[in-house]
Amino acid sequence: MYTTNENGTLNNYAGTPKMYYAEYPSPEQQRKYAFQGACAVLLVTFLMLTAFAV
């Protein structure tokens, strides 16, 4: 998006996007997030134990 002002100066700043409100996650999405969090905790724990073992 390129615009110019009354002096002909180029203004190539990004346009402001329209605002919208976020929706609260559904119970299914909440379960997915909890599962991803648990997997992340297990992965980090495994990596830390491997690092300490080496």
VENCORKA-V324200 format. One record per pair of residues at least 12 apart in sequence whose ideal C-beta (glycine too) atoms are under 10 Angstrom apart, sorted by the first residue. I is the first residue (numbers start at 1). J is the second residue. Records with the same first field share a line. If there is no record, write none. Layout:
I: J + J
//
This chain:
1: 13 + 14 + 15
3: 15
//
